[in-house]
Amino acid sequence: SFTNAYTGVNQRVLTNDPVNPDEPGSEQPGDEVDIDVGLTRQQFRRTSMGVTPYWGHVFTEKTQARLEYSYLEQTYSDSGVEQGLTEYEMQRPSLQIDHQLNPKERIEIAFSGLVYKATSRDNETDSYAVVTGFSRSVTETTSFRVAAGVRDVESRVPNTEETDDVGGLFRIEGTRQLDRGRITGSVE
């Protein structure tokens, strides 16, 4: 039943165009400009296109799930690729299930993946993780969370040996809600 379901899509297209003030009309009206393009001696046109559809479902008053898929594609003008900038595609599927134990405590389990492909270099990295977590509200404004899990990372680079690394994940974080904003600290 989809009575307690919600869906949505977040998307963005971001273009950074080198603007030459001496050349009238070099600006692209309507384009979002991102000044964080990295350090190069020249400017290149960069286009980021991303979409993140998601679906959530409330199973019971205490249990809910969220399924999400994120896609991002980063491309550069031909001259940017010639200068060594890397074009890539990135996909991130994830599933998170939360269960409220009581008004102050919650447990979660999350499955996530990451597929990164450097299209201009033919490199690829796949990463998969399973994480379980526990969170507790200490006061109305203070909470902490502990999470642990395992991640498997496989990398493929042409003319080299394929690598496969498995390792543990651990995170502790605390959050304090303020009148305007919040402060969060974490250790991984």
Residue, then its C-alpha position, 0 to 999 in steps of 0.5 A: s500500500f502506498t498510503n504512507a509513502y512519499t517520493g521526490v526528485n532532487q535535480r541540478v544542472l550546474t555550468n561554470d563558463p569562463v567569462n571574458p569581460d572583454e568579449p560581449g555576450s560571453e556570459q550565459p544568462g540563466d546558468e548557475v555559476d560555481i566558483d569552486v572549479g579547482l585550481t587550473r591555470q586556465q578556465f574551462r567550461r564545466t557542466s555538472m548534471g545530477v538527479t536524486p529520486y527517492w521513495g520513502h514509506v512509513f510501515t508503522e508508527k515506529t518503522q520507516a524506510r527510504l530508498e534513494y538513487s543518486y546520479l551525477e555526471q561531470t563533464y568539461s569542454d574539450s580543452g579541459v579534458e586535454q589539460g587533464l581534467t577528469e570527466y566522471e559519472m557517479q551513482r549512489p543507491s541506498l536503502q535505510i530502515d529506521h525503527q524507533l525503540n522508544p521516544k528517546e532511542r532509535i536503531e537503523i540499518a543502511f545499505s549503500g553503494l557507490v559506482y564511480k567511473a572516470t569516463s575520460r580515464d577508463n577507471e572505475t571504483d565500486s564501493y558497498a557498505v552495510v552500517t547499523g546504528f543506534s541513536r539516543s536523545v539525552t535531552e530535548t536539545t542534545s543527542f548522540r549516535v553510534a554507527a558501525g559497519v563494513r565496506d568493500v571497495e573494488s578498483r579497476v584501473p587499466n594496465t594495473e592489478e584490480t584491487d579489492d579492500v574490505g574494512g570496518l566503519f565506525r562513527i560517533e557523533g553528538t548534536r546540540q540543537l541551538d535556538r538558531g542552528r545546531i552544532t554537530g561533532s563527530v569522530e570516524 
